[in-house]
Amino acid sequence: MNSSRSYTWSHAIDDSVDLQSTTTPQDSFFPGLDRSTSLFDQRHRFVFSGVYQTGRLSGDGFASKVFSNWTFAPLIEFGSGRPFNIITGNGDNLQLSSLTGRPIPPSTLLVASCALQVLRRRASCKEPCGANFDGTLISLDGNLRRNAGITPWTVFNDLRVAKRIYFGEAFQYGTDCRHVQYRESVQCVSVSPLFTNAGQATAAYDPRQFQFAIKLNW
């Protein structure tokens, strides 16, 4: 059996990306305050892959034909959650955008986790509005850091199973391939960024996917 394993730890930091509809900062007068974890940051990623082949068993009996020439190729991936930006959804900070304003969290606010931390504590978050206005525009900005939310970990299990079947001469054979993709549970693809329900899943991966194929060689 041949196998490979890889683990990656990384941390991406920026002040803007082109992966979302708006690339403007929360406050155009203080763009440096948007420097934070990037949207495509993924701290941990572990991948295991392998190929196991049974080969051809000796003999011409039923057992030899059934258990010979199988190939099993698993691929397992574990990935930590990716950040998402939590916003208020309005333009109360007078920056002419409803997609950049961030809320004010309590000092004890934990990092958001999809449908967990933020949903449990969203009542503690509040909009800056005019309550904190001291005559400066920056006092209308929320102080929650950019991309403070974190989606859940994801686990992908892919398995390829192939059986080689010979017909007649050795150079004439057929190959029956089966691809199986299975996930232990429904995992969210995207979440709501609004602070009132931040982290609530809005789309999910398919829990299971099967692909069948036949390949003939002659």
C-alpha positions as YAML, in Angstrom:
chain: A
units: angstrom
residues:
- id: 1
  name: MET
  ca: [0.00, 0.00, 0.00]
- id: 2
  name: ASN
  ca: [1.25, 3.46, -0.90]
- id: 3
  name: SER
  ca: [0.12, 6.37, 1.26]
- id: 4
  name: SER
  ca: [0.88, 10.04, 1.85]
- id: 5
  name: ARG
  ca: [0.07, 12.45, 4.65]
- id: 6
  name: SER
  ca: [0.37, 16.20, 4.85]
- id: 7
  name: TYR
  ca: [-0.41, 18.82, 7.47]
- id: 8
  name: THR
  ca: [-0.45, 22.56, 6.87]
- id: 9
  name: TRP
  ca: [-0.58, 25.36, 9.43]
- id: 10
  name: SER
  ca: [-1.02, 28.84, 8.02]
- id: 11
  name: HIS
  ca: [-2.30, 32.30, 8.86]
- id: 12
  name: ALA
  ca: [-3.28, 34.77, 6.15]
- id: 13
  name: ILE
  ca: [-3.63, 38.45, 7.08]
- id: 14
  name: ASP
  ca: [-4.78, 41.32, 4.87]
- id: 15
  name: ASP
  ca: [-6.97, 44.41, 4.85]
- id: 16
  name: SER
  ca: [-9.12, 43.55, 1.82]
- id: 17
  name: VAL
  ca: [-9.81, 40.74, -0.65]
- id: 18
  name: ASP
  ca: [-11.60, 40.54, -3.99]
- id: 19
  name: LEU
  ca: [-13.61, 37.46, -3.01]
- id: 20
  name: GLN
  ca: [-16.64, 39.38, -1.80]
- id: 21
  name: SER
  ca: [-19.01, 41.97, -3.25]
- id: 22
  name: THR
  ca: [-17.38, 44.89, -1.52]
- id: 23
  name: THR
  ca: [-13.69, 45.52, -0.95]
- id: 24
  name: THR
  ca: [-14.10, 48.84, 0.83]
- id: 25
  name: PRO
  ca: [-13.17, 49.16, 4.51]
- id: 26
  name: GLN
  ca: [-15.62, 49.84, 7.29]
- id: 27
  name: ASP
  ca: [-14.31, 53.41, 7.49]
- id: 28
  name: SER
  ca: [-12.65, 54.88, 4.39]
- id: 29
  name: PHE
  ca: [-10.82, 57.40, 6.61]
- id: 30
  name: PHE
  ca: [-9.17, 54.60, 8.59]
- id: 31
  name: PRO
  ca: [-8.53, 51.71, 6.18]
- id: 32
  name: GLY
  ca: [-5.71, 50.41, 8.38]
- id: 33
  name: LEU
  ca: [-8.27, 49.36, 11.00]
- id: 34
  name: ASP
  ca: [-9.46, 46.63, 8.62]
- id: 35
  name: ARG
  ca: [-6.15, 44.77, 8.81]
- id: 36
  name: SER
  ca: [-7.08, 41.37, 10.20]
- id: 37
  name: THR
  ca: [-7.39, 37.68, 9.36]
- id: 38
  name: SER
  ca: [-8.14, 37.10, 5.68]
- id: 39
  name: LEU
  ca: [-11.31, 35.50, 4.37]
- id: 40
  name: PHE
  ca: [-9.33, 32.62, 2.84]
- id: 41
  name: ASP
  ca: [-7.33, 31.96, 6.00]
- id: 42
  name: GLN
  ca: [-7.37, 28.31, 7.06]
- id: 43
  name: ARG
  ca: [-5.22, 27.56, 10.11]
- id: 44
  name: HIS
  ca: [-5.17, 23.78, 9.96]
- id: 45
  name: ARG
  ca: [-5.47, 21.30, 7.10]
- id: 46
  name: PHE
  ca: [-4.65, 17.60, 7.21]
- id: 47
  name: VAL
  ca: [-4.86, 15.32, 4.18]
- id: 48
  name: PHE
  ca: [-4.36, 11.56, 4.02]
- id: 49
  name: SER
  ca: [-4.41, 9.58, 0.80]
- id: 50
  name: GLY
  ca: [-3.46, 6.04, -0.09]
- id: 51
  name: VAL
  ca: [-3.71, 3.33, -2.73]
- id: 52
  name: TYR
  ca: [-4.01, -0.36, -1.94]
- id: 53
  name: GLN
  ca: [-4.07, -3.03, -4.65]
- id: 54
  name: THR
  ca: [-4.83, -6.67, -3.96]
- id: 55
  name: GLY
  ca: [-3.06, -7.93, -7.07]
- id: 56
  name: ARG
  ca: [-3.89, -11.23, -8.72]
- id: 57
  name: LEU
  ca: [-4.41, -14.22, -6.46]
- id: 58
  name: SER
  ca: [-3.10, -17.62, -7.53]
- id: 59
  name: GLY
  ca: [-5.41, -20.17, -9.01]
- id: 60
  name: ASP
  ca: [-8.38, -20.05, -11.34]
- id: 61
  name: GLY
  ca: [-11.14, -20.72, -8.82]
- id: 62
  name: PHE
  ca: [-14.06, -18.57, -7.77]
- id: 63
  name: ALA
  ca: [-12.18, -16.90, -4.87]
- id: 64
  name: SER
  ca: [-9.32, -15.88, -7.13]
- id: 65
  name: LYS
  ca: [-11.65, -14.24, -9.62]
- id: 66
  name: VAL
  ca: [-13.65, -12.39, -6.96]
- id: 67
  name: PHE
  ca: [-10.81, -11.10, -4.77]
- id: 68
  name: SER
  ca: [-8.17, -10.41, -7.43]
- id: 69
  name: ASN
  ca: [-7.32, -7.04, -8.98]
- id: 70
  name: TRP
  ca: [-9.12, -4.72, -6.56]
- id: 71
  name: THR
  ca: [-7.94, -1.16, -5.96]
- id: 72
  name: PHE
  ca: [-8.90, 0.90, -2.91]
- id: 73
  name: ALA
  ca: [-7.92, 4.57, -2.83]
- id: 74
  name: PRO
  ca: [-9.13, 6.58, 0.19]
- id: 75
  name: LEU
  ca: [-8.76, 10.34, 0.50]
- id: 76
  name: ILE
  ca: [-9.55, 12.00, 3.85]
- id: 77
  name: GLU
  ca: [-9.31, 15.73, 4.50]
- id: 78
  name: PHE
  ca: [-9.73, 17.63, 7.78]
- id: 79
  name: GLY
  ca: [-9.90, 21.42, 7.53]
- id: 80
  name: SER
  ca: [-10.43, 24.08, 10.17]
- id: 81
  name: GLY
  ca: [-13.14, 26.67, 9.70]
- id: 82
  name: ARG
  ca: [-12.67, 29.77, 7.57]
- id: 83
  name: PRO
  ca: [-13.38, 33.35, 8.71]
- id: 84
  name: PHE
  ca: [-16.39, 35.42, 7.71]
- id: 85
  name: ASN
  ca: [-17.14, 39.08, 8.34]
- id: 86
  name: ILE
  ca: [-19.88, 40.00, 10.82]
- id: 87
  name: ILE
  ca: [-21.74, 43.16, 9.82]
- id: 88
  name: THR
  ca: [-24.69, 45.25, 10.99]
- id: 89
  name: GLY
  ca: [-26.35, 45.42, 7.57]
- id: 90
  name: ASN
  ca: [-26.96, 49.16, 7.60]
- id: 91
  name: GLY
  ca: [-25.09, 52.40, 6.89]
- id: 92
  name: ASP
  ca: [-25.38, 54.09, 10.28]
- id: 93
  name: ASN
  ca: [-21.68, 54.97, 10.27]
- id: 94
  name: LEU
  ca: [-22.28, 57.33, 7.31]
- id: 95
  name: GLN
  ca: [-19.93, 55.42, 4.96]
- id: 96
  name: LEU
  ca: [-22.63, 54.98, 2.29]
- id: 97
  name: SER
  ca: [-22.54, 51.18, 2.52]
- id: 98
  name: SER
  ca: [-24.63, 48.62, 4.37]
- id: 99
  name: LEU
  ca: [-22.05, 45.87, 3.82]
- id: 100
  name: THR
  ca: [-19.12, 47.23, 5.80]
- id: 101
  name: GLY
  ca: [-20.41, 48.43, 9.20]
- id: 102
  name: ARG
  ca: [-19.53, 46.10, 12.08]
- id: 103
  name: PRO
  ca: [-21.20, 45.83, 15.51]
- id: 104
  name: ILE
  ca: [-19.86, 46.49, 18.99]
- id: 105
  name: PRO
  ca: [-19.38, 43.23, 20.93]
- id: 106
  name: PRO
  ca: [-19.19, 42.81, 24.69]
- id: 107
  name: SER
  ca: [-15.65, 42.53, 26.01]
- id: 108
  name: THR
  ca: [-16.18, 38.82, 26.67]
- id: 109
  name: LEU
  ca: [-17.41, 37.92, 23.16]
- id: 110
  name: LEU
  ca: [-15.83, 34.68, 22.01]
- id: 111
  name: VAL
  ca: [-14.79, 33.95, 18.45]
- id: 112
  name: ALA
  ca: [-17.87, 33.05, 16.43]
- id: 113
  name: SER
  ca: [-18.62, 29.47, 15.50]
- id: 114
  name: CYS
  ca: [-21.30, 28.51, 13.01]
- id: 115
  name: ALA
  ca: [-24.68, 28.35, 14.78]
- id: 116
  name: LEU
  ca: [-23.00, 28.24, 18.21]
- id: 117
  name: GLN
  ca: [-21.14, 31.09, 19.88]
- id: 118
  name: VAL
  ca: [-22.57, 34.01, 17.91]
- id: 119
  name: LEU
  ca: [-26.12, 32.69, 17.95]
- id: 120
  name: ARG
  ca: [-25.97, 32.24, 21.71]
- id: 121
  name: ARG
  ca: [-24.50, 35.68, 22.34]
- id: 122
  name: ARG
  ca: [-25.97, 37.77, 19.53]
- id: 123
  name: ALA
  ca: [-28.20, 39.62, 22.00]
- id: 124
  name: SER
  ca: [-25.06, 41.01, 23.61]
- id: 125
  name: CYS
  ca: [-23.88, 42.61, 20.36]
- id: 126
  name: LYS
  ca: [-25.20, 46.01, 19.48]
- id: 127
  name: GLU
  ca: [-25.05, 48.50, 16.66]
- id: 128
  name: PRO
  ca: [-22.89, 51.60, 17.15]
- id: 129
  name: CYS
  ca: [-25.74, 53.96, 16.07]
- id: 130
  name: GLY
  ca: [-25.46, 57.35, 17.74]
- id: 131
  name: ALA
  ca: [-25.15, 56.22, 21.35]
- id: 132
  name: ASN
  ca: [-21.36, 56.41, 21.23]
- id: 133
  name: PHE
  ca: [-21.13, 59.50, 19.06]
- id: 134
  name: ASP
  ca: [-18.58, 61.96, 20.44]
- id: 135
  name: GLY
  ca: [-18.35, 64.30, 17.47]
- id: 136
  name: THR
  ca: [-16.03, 62.12, 15.40]
- id: 137
  name: LEU
  ca: [-17.00, 59.77, 12.58]
- id: 138
  name: ILE
  ca: [-14.87, 56.97, 13.96]
- id: 139
  name: SER
  ca: [-17.11, 56.82, 17.02]
- id: 140
  name: LEU
  ca: [-19.88, 55.59, 14.68]
- id: 141
  name: ASP
  ca: [-17.82, 52.54, 13.70]
- id: 142
  name: GLY
  ca: [-18.13, 49.15, 15.34]
- id: 143
  name: ASN
  ca: [-15.03, 47.82, 17.09]
- id: 144
  name: LEU
  ca: [-15.52, 44.14, 16.29]
- id: 145
  name: ARG
  ca: [-12.48, 43.12, 14.26]
- id: 146
  name: ARG
  ca: [-12.91, 42.30, 10.59]
- id: 147
  name: ASN
  ca: [-13.65, 38.63, 9.77]
- id: 148
  name: ALA
  ca: [-14.24, 37.77, 13.43]
- id: 149
  name: GLY
  ca: [-16.58, 34.87, 12.67]
- id: 150
  name: ILE
  ca: [-15.32, 31.31, 12.13]
- id: 151
  name: THR
  ca: [-17.24, 28.57, 10.33]
- id: 152
  name: PRO
  ca: [-17.03, 24.95, 11.60]
- id: 153
  name: TRP
  ca: [-14.39, 22.40, 10.74]
- id: 154
  name: THR
  ca: [-15.03, 20.29, 7.64]
- id: 155
  name: VAL
  ca: [-14.31, 16.61, 7.08]
- id: 156
  name: PHE
  ca: [-14.36, 15.07, 3.60]
- id: 157
  name: ASN
  ca: [-14.16, 11.33, 3.00]
- id: 158
  name: ASP
  ca: [-13.58, 10.27, -0.59]
- id: 159
  name: LEU
  ca: [-13.12, 6.62, -1.52]
- id: 160
  name: ARG
  ca: [-12.40, 5.14, -4.92]
- id: 161
  name: VAL
  ca: [-12.98, 1.41, -5.43]
- id: 162
  name: ALA
  ca: [-12.02, -0.24, -8.72]
- id: 163
  name: LYS
  ca: [-12.23, -3.83, -9.93]
- id: 164
  name: ARG
  ca: [-10.32, -5.02, -12.99]
- id: 165
  name: ILE
  ca: [-12.01, -7.82, -14.92]
- id: 166
  name: TYR
  ca: [-10.29, -9.72, -17.72]
- id: 167
  name: PHE
  ca: [-12.11, -11.17, -20.73]
- id: 168
  name: GLY
  ca: [-10.40, -13.71, -22.92]
- id: 169
  name: GLU
  ca: [-6.83, -12.74, -23.79]
- id: 170
  name: ALA
  ca: [-4.75, -10.89, -21.21]
- id: 171
  name: PHE
  ca: [-4.79, -7.70, -23.23]
- id: 172
  name: GLN
  ca: [-8.59, -7.64, -23.32]
- id: 173
  name: TYR
  ca: [-10.12, -6.53, -20.03]
- id: 174
  name: GLY
  ca: [-12.70, -4.28, -18.51]
- id: 175
  name: THR
  ca: [-12.45, -1.95, -15.54]
- id: 176
  name: ASP
  ca: [-15.38, -1.13, -13.28]
- id: 177
  name: CYS
  ca: [-14.76, 1.98, -11.17]
- id: 178
  name: ARG
  ca: [-16.85, 3.25, -8.31]
- id: 179
  name: HIS
  ca: [-16.29, 6.62, -6.67]
- id: 180
  name: VAL
  ca: [-17.84, 7.24, -3.28]
- id: 181
  name: GLN
  ca: [-17.90, 10.59, -1.55]
- id: 182
  name: TYR
  ca: [-19.32, 10.62, 1.96]
- id: 183
  name: ARG
  ca: [-19.50, 13.19, 4.72]
- id: 184
  name: GLU
  ca: [-20.35, 12.31, 8.29]
- id: 185
  name: SER
  ca: [-22.90, 15.12, 8.59]
- id: 186
  name: VAL
  ca: [-24.28, 18.08, 6.71]
- id: 187
  name: GLN
  ca: [-21.62, 20.78, 6.63]
- id: 188
  name: CYS
  ca: [-22.35, 24.39, 5.86]
- id: 189
  name: VAL
  ca: [-20.89, 26.08, 2.79]
- id: 190
  name: SER
  ca: [-21.82, 29.63, 3.72]
- id: 191
  name: VAL
  ca: [-23.28, 31.42, 6.72]
- id: 192
  name: SER
  ca: [-25.18, 34.62, 7.44]
- id: 193
  name: PRO
  ca: [-22.93, 37.63, 8.16]
- id: 194
  name: LEU
  ca: [-25.62, 39.73, 9.90]
- id: 195
  name: PHE
  ca: [-24.88, 40.17, 13.60]
- id: 196
  name: THR
  ca: [-28.48, 39.29, 14.53]
- id: 197
  name: ASN
  ca: [-28.06, 35.73, 13.24]
- id: 198
  name: ALA
  ca: [-24.35, 35.57, 12.39]
- id: 199
  name: GLY
  ca: [-23.08, 32.06, 11.84]
- id: 200
  name: GLN
  ca: [-26.43, 30.55, 10.86]
- id: 201
  name: ALA
  ca: [-25.91, 28.22, 7.91]
- id: 202
  name: THR
  ca: [-27.39, 29.43, 4.61]
- id: 203
  name: ALA
  ca: [-26.10, 26.64, 2.34]
- id: 204
  name: ALA
  ca: [-24.68, 23.14, 2.84]
- id: 205
  name: TYR
  ca: [-22.73, 20.46, 1.00]
- id: 206
  name: ASP
  ca: [-24.44, 17.31, -0.19]
- id: 207
  name: PRO
  ca: [-24.03, 14.68, 2.57]
- id: 208
  name: ARG
  ca: [-23.38, 11.84, 0.11]
- id: 209
  name: GLN
  ca: [-22.42, 11.53, -3.53]
- id: 210
  name: PHE
  ca: [-21.88, 8.38, -5.61]
- id: 211
  name: GLN
  ca: [-20.31, 8.16, -9.05]
- id: 212
  name: PHE
  ca: [-20.17, 5.00, -11.17]
- id: 213
  name: ALA
  ca: [-18.06, 4.48, -14.27]
- id: 214
  name: ILE
  ca: [-16.96, 1.66, -16.57]
- id: 215
  name: LYS
  ca: [-13.74, 1.73, -18.55]
- id: 216
  name: LEU
  ca: [-13.01, -0.75, -21.35]
- id: 217
  name: ASN
  ca: [-9.56, -1.45, -22.78]
- id: 218
  name: TRP
  ca: [-8.82, -3.70, -25.74]
...
